[in-house]
Amino acid sequence: MPIEIDIAKESSVQAVLDNFPIQGGIKSVQRGLTVVTTGVEVTISPVDVNKSYLNVTNDYGGSTNRGFKGYILNSTTIRFDIFIGAYGEVAWEVIEFN
């Protein structure tokens, strides 16, 4: 089961990293840019979901109170879900640790 951290409840990137079980150096980094208007799945190279996390940034059109959820669905797929009719580009990276 993938580790899920609620970014909205954390005060900083450091707080997220403090809660992540890092036990070694970086093994791989995958990056991409995806246009999201509804839920979308993106295929990635295989990762160990227990040693990886997804980092995302976005540039949504419209109101700033719109949101999304991004997560590692399985070893080869990340998924983005959009809420309240939001849309835009999502820049993402999956970082896998040794």
C-alpha positions in Angstrom: 0.0 0.0 0.0 1.5 3.4 -1.0 2.3 5.9 1.7 -0.2 8.9 1.6 0.7 12.2 3.2 -1.9 15.0 3.2 0.1 18.0 2.0 -2.7 20.3 3.0 -2.3 19.3 6.6 1.5 19.8 6.6 3.0 23.2 7.1 6.0 22.8 4.8 7.9 20.5 2.5 10.2 19.8 5.4 7.3 18.6 7.5 6.3 16.2 4.7 9.9 14.9 4.5 10.1 14.5 8.3 7.2 12.1 8.0 8.6 10.1 5.1 10.6 7.0 5.9 13.8 7.9 3.9 16.6 5.3 4.5 19.1 6.0 1.8 20.1 8.1 -1.2 18.1 8.8 -4.3 17.8 5.9 -6.7 15.8 7.6 -9.5 13.9 10.8 -10.4 11.2 10.9 -13.0 9.6 14.2 -14.1 6.8 15.3 -16.4 4.1 17.9 -17.2 0.5 16.8 -17.6 -2.5 18.8 -18.6 -5.4 17.8 -16.3 -9.1 18.6 -16.9 -10.5 15.6 -15.1 -9.0 12.6 -13.4 -5.9 11.4 -15.4 -3.4 8.5 -15.0 0.2 8.8 -16.1 2.4 5.8 -16.8 5.9 6.0 -15.3 8.9 3.6 -15.2 8.5 1.1 -12.3 9.3 2.3 -8.8 9.1 0.7 -5.3 6.0 2.5 -4.0 7.2 2.0 -0.4 10.4 4.0 -1.2 9.0 6.7 -3.4 7.0 9.9 -3.2 5.2 12.2 -5.6 6.0 15.9 -5.7 3.6 18.2 -7.7 3.1 21.9 -8.5 0.3 23.3 -10.5 -0.9 26.4 -12.5 -4.7 26.2 -12.5 -6.9 28.5 -14.5 -9.7 30.3 -12.6 -10.1 30.7 -8.9 -7.2 29.9 -6.6 -9.4 27.9 -4.2 -9.7 24.9 -6.6 -7.8 21.8 -5.8 -6.4 18.5 -6.9 -5.0 15.3 -5.5 -2.0 13.5 -6.9 -0.8 10.1 -5.7 1.2 7.1 -6.7 -1.5 4.6 -7.7 0.9 1.6 -8.2 4.5 0.9 -9.3 4.0 2.2 -12.8 1.1 4.7 -12.5 0.5 8.1 -10.9 -3.0 9.6 -10.8 -4.3 13.1 -10.5 -7.9 13.9 -9.5 -9.4 17.4 -9.9 -12.0 18.9 -7.6 -14.5 21.7 -8.2 -14.1 21.9 -11.9 -10.4 23.0 -11.8 -8.1 22.5 -14.7 -4.5 23.2 -15.7 -1.0 21.9 -16.0 0.5 19.7 -13.3 4.3 19.5 -13.1 5.3 16.4 -11.2 8.3 14.3 -10.1 8.5 10.9 -8.6 11.5 10.4 -6.4 12.5 6.9 -5.5 15.0 6.2 -2.7 17.4 3.3 -2.2 
